[in-house]
Amino acid sequence: MRQLALGISPPPQPSLDNFVPGANAELLARLRDFQGGNFPEIILYLWGETGSGKSHLLRACASAPAVDDVEKLSEAAQIGLFNAINEASQAGGRVLAAGNAPPAQLPLREDLKSRLAWGLVYQVKPLSDAERASYLRTEAGRRGMRLPEEVIGYLLTHVRRDLHTLTAILDEADKRSLERQRQITLSLVQGILKE
């Protein structure tokens, strides 16, 4: 007999407090300044690889004008962002933006690349495997689960290691564990990954 798994442990909303900082402590401090209005620059630009946490940080600071994935902006959207940065400059506002590369390497209009480089530019550094493992333990504990070390080791060597992917696998393992009324095991996780 299977037990119906209820979504009783929804993921927390992105915030600066639940971002796993790793080597990004200075960036988090600047984002706190940005949120608190104690940021002297017009623009704060974040860049990093997919899964590094840029979108999480932008959503955590959603009260400020924020633009994600700037490398994908259409010509019209690029002009809009350029104008928004100029308006923020004149009105004392701030803009938060993120992309997959430093401003000079983006496939954007030259004038927009120049504007994105006006303020502070931070690379969102990826987590180490030890930090990812710590995240998995903490997130499992938050849900009231026990996650065996062999499962953590397997995940860190057999799947994409960004936190979004790891959390999605943890979600499914949690659900299946509850439905089958059994502990999370390596074989359970391997079965999820085969599907």
C-alpha positions, 0 to 999 in steps of 0.5 A: 500500500502506498501512502499519499505524499502531501506537499507539507514542506514547500521550499522556502522563498529565495532570500539572502539568508537562505542562499548558500554563500560558499565563496560569495560572502562579500557579494552577499554583504554588497547585496544586503547593502543594495537591499538596505539602500546603503549601496553607492553604485547605480548598478550591481551586475552578477555573472556566473555559470548556470546553476550558480545562484544568480536567479536566486539572488535576483529574486531575493532582492526583487524589491529593486529593479532586476533583470536576469539573463541579460545575454538573452535580451532582445534589441528592444529589451537591451534599449529598455535596460540601457534607458532604465540604467540612465533613469536610475542614474538621474533619479538616484535609483539602482538596478540589479542585473545578471548574466552568464558572462562579464559585461565585456563578453556579453553579446549585447550592444556596446553602450549597454555593456558599458553601462553594465560595467559602470557599477560593481561587477561580481562573479557568483562563484560555484560551491565546492562539493563539500558545500554542496554536501553540507547543503544536502544534509541541511535541506534533508534535515529541514524536511525531517529526512535522513540522507545517507552519506552514500546517497550524497556522494552518489549525487555529487558524482552522477548528476548535475551538481547545481542546487536546483538539480540537487533539490529537485532530486531531493524533492522526488526522493522525499516524495517517494520515501513517504509514499513507500514508507521507507527510508531514502536509500541509494537504490531509491535514488538510482531508480529516480535517476533512471526514470 
